[in-house]
Amino acid sequence: MIANAVQRGSSVYLYDETGQDLPVSIFTRGGKLVGFTASTVSIQNDNIILN
């Protein structure tokens, strides 16, 4: 379960409810983190939002 998502540069790092890194990070290719839920992350790239 995703409890937090943080963008650092062109990567988004995911954390669980205890603050531990989840074993995945997302390369945004110039996009921007716009939101997340417990199971999805939304990245905006130009005018498109990817989940």
Backbone as a chain_set.jsonl record, in Angstrom:
{"seq": "MIANAVQRGSSVYLYDETGQDLPVSIFTRGGKLVGFTASTVSIQNDNIILN", "coords": {"N": [[0.835, -1.174, 0.0], [0.535, 2.207, -0.846], [1.61, 4.863, 0.997], [2.839, 7.277, 0.874], [4.157, 9.472, -1.597], [6.893, 10.838, -3.215], [8.388, 13.269, -5.208], [11.562, 13.556, -6.585], [13.561, 15.325, -8.441], [13.596, 13.785, -11.548], [12.46, 11.43, -10.709], [10.074, 9.424, -8.908], [9.506, 8.435, -5.664], [8.244, 5.824, -3.654], [6.551, 5.146, -0.578], [5.711, 3.094, 2.254], [3.21, 2.74, 4.914], [4.769, 2.755, 7.208], [6.856, 4.325, 6.574], [8.881, 3.157, 5.174], [10.843, 2.529, 2.238], [9.198, 1.52, -0.704], [9.671, -1.237, -2.965], [10.029, 0.051, -5.509], [10.519, 2.612, -7.9], [9.628, 5.473, -9.833], [10.354, 6.661, -12.998], [9.903, 9.786, -14.34], [10.209, 11.035, -16.819], [10.345, 13.827, -17.343], [7.876, 14.541, -16.452], [5.371, 15.391, -13.937], [4.605, 14.69, -10.578], [1.3, 14.397, -9.631], [-0.525, 13.342, -7.914], [-1.637, 10.638, -5.702], [-2.924, 7.41, -4.725], [-3.755, 4.727, -2.466], [-3.038, 2.663, -4.121], [-2.307, 3.612, -6.652], [-0.397, 5.886, -8.741], [-0.284, 9.155, -10.004], [0.937, 10.805, -12.79], [1.65, 13.766, -14.458], [2.255, 14.544, -17.757], [2.987, 16.831, -20.037], [-0.104, 17.583, -21.35], [-1.344, 15.309, -20.499], [-2.449, 12.967, -18.122], [-1.065, 10.299, -16.515], [-1.728, 7.138, -15.094]], "CA": [[0.0, 0.0, 0.0], [1.283, 3.458, -0.937], [1.22, 5.839, 2.013], [3.417, 8.567, 0.515], [4.906, 9.515, -2.85], [7.699, 12.057, -3.222], [9.176, 13.453, -6.423], [12.897, 14.141, -6.456], [14.042, 15.417, -9.814], [12.755, 13.073, -12.51], [12.029, 10.154, -10.138], [9.09, 9.436, -7.823], [9.78, 7.361, -4.713], [7.044, 5.421, -2.936], [6.787, 4.708, 0.797], [4.563, 2.465, 2.915], [2.699, 3.453, 6.086], [5.807, 2.864, 8.232], [7.897, 5.193, 6.069], [9.894, 2.367, 4.47], [10.798, 2.562, 0.775], [8.644, 0.383, -1.431], [10.715, -1.665, -3.909], [9.78, 0.583, -6.849], [10.546, 4.055, -8.099], [9.079, 5.767, -11.146], [11.047, 7.701, -13.751], [8.791, 10.564, -14.879], [10.517, 11.569, -18.155], [9.994, 15.229, -17.411], [6.537, 14.764, -15.926], [5.228, 15.916, -12.575], [3.703, 13.961, -9.691], [0.12, 15.219, -9.345], [-1.33, 12.726, -6.862], [-1.512, 9.196, -5.518], [-3.841, 6.735, -3.813], [-3.096, 3.579, -1.842], [-2.591, 1.696, -5.127], [-1.933, 4.232, -7.925], [0.344, 7.145, -8.76], [-0.645, 9.93, -11.189], [2.011, 11.652, -13.305], [1.228, 14.585, -15.593], [3.278, 14.783, -18.757], [2.298, 17.764, -20.923], [-1.528, 17.697, -20.986], [-1.84, 13.96, -20.236], [-2.185, 12.415, -16.785], [-0.875, 8.847, -16.569], [-1.88, 6.422, -13.822]], "C": [[0.885, 1.243, 0.0], [0.752, 4.426, 0.111], [1.762, 7.227, 1.694], [4.156, 8.411, -0.807], [5.607, 10.86, -2.909], [8.476, 12.122, -4.534], [10.479, 14.139, -6.082], [13.5, 14.149, -7.856], [13.085, 14.713, -10.754], [12.315, 11.702, -12.009], [11.006, 10.377, -9.037], [9.368, 8.213, -6.965], [8.532, 7.104, -3.891], [7.409, 4.854, -1.57], [5.522, 4.066, 1.353], [4.192, 3.242, 4.173], [3.705, 3.571, 7.226], [6.95, 3.768, 7.792], [9.015, 4.469, 5.337], [9.723, 2.514, 2.965], [10.085, 1.324, 0.255], [9.644, 0.026, -2.528], [10.446, -1.206, -5.343], [9.984, 2.091, -6.826], [10.124, 4.285, -9.547], [9.895, 6.888, -11.776], [9.996, 8.48, -14.528], [9.012, 11.12, -16.285], [10.045, 13.013, -18.319], [8.599, 15.552, -16.911], [6.565, 15.221, -14.485], [4.242, 15.047, -11.794], [2.527, 14.865, -9.352], [-0.785, 14.592, -8.292], [-1.075, 11.239, -6.76], [-2.635, 8.71, -4.62], [-3.069, 5.579, -3.191], [-2.543, 2.599, -2.873], [-2.174, 2.299, -6.463], [-1.137, 5.512, -7.707], [-0.039, 7.842, -10.06], [0.483, 10.893, -11.535], [1.454, 12.443, -14.476], [2.423, 14.835, -16.476], [2.616, 15.567, -19.879], [0.848, 17.882, -20.463], [-2.147, 16.349, -20.659], [-1.477, 13.535, -18.826], [-2.171, 10.889, -16.915], [-1.033, 8.256, -15.178], [-1.168, 5.099, -13.901]], "O": [[1.859, 1.324, 0.748], [-0.431, 4.766, 0.104], [1.232, 8.232, 2.166], [4.71, 7.352, -1.099], [4.989, 11.9, -2.68], [9.137, 11.16, -4.925], [10.509, 15.156, -5.389], [13.896, 13.109, -8.382], [11.89, 15.008, -10.76], [11.842, 10.887, -12.801], [11.051, 11.378, -8.323], [9.455, 7.094, -7.47], [7.843, 8.037, -3.478], [8.425, 4.178, -1.412], [4.408, 4.436, 0.981], [4.787, 4.279, 4.466], [3.523, 4.395, 8.122], [7.908, 3.963, 8.539], [9.992, 5.093, 4.922], [8.601, 2.611, 2.468], [10.337, 0.211, 0.718], [10.391, 0.893, -2.981], [10.615, -1.981, -6.285], [9.656, 2.758, -5.845], [10.249, 3.392, -10.386], [10.102, 7.936, -11.165], [9.258, 7.883, -15.312], [8.068, 11.634, -16.886], [9.42, 13.363, -19.32], [8.18, 16.71, -16.941], [7.626, 15.414, -13.891], [3.169, 14.712, -12.296], [2.719, 15.971, -8.845], [-1.72, 15.241, -7.821], [-0.397, 10.647, -7.599], [-3.222, 9.479, -3.858], [-1.857, 5.471, -3.375], [-1.675, 1.789, -2.549], [-1.723, 1.563, -7.339], [-1.193, 6.132, -6.645], [-0.112, 7.199, -11.107], [0.927, 11.684, -10.703], [0.854, 11.87, -15.386], [3.474, 15.28, -16.014], [1.772, 15.03, -20.596], [0.592, 18.239, -19.314], [-3.37, 16.252, -20.551], [-0.343, 13.716, -18.383], [-3.14, 10.28, -17.366], [-0.531, 8.808, -14.2], [-1.172, 4.337, -12.935]]}, "num_chains": 1, "name": "protein.A"}
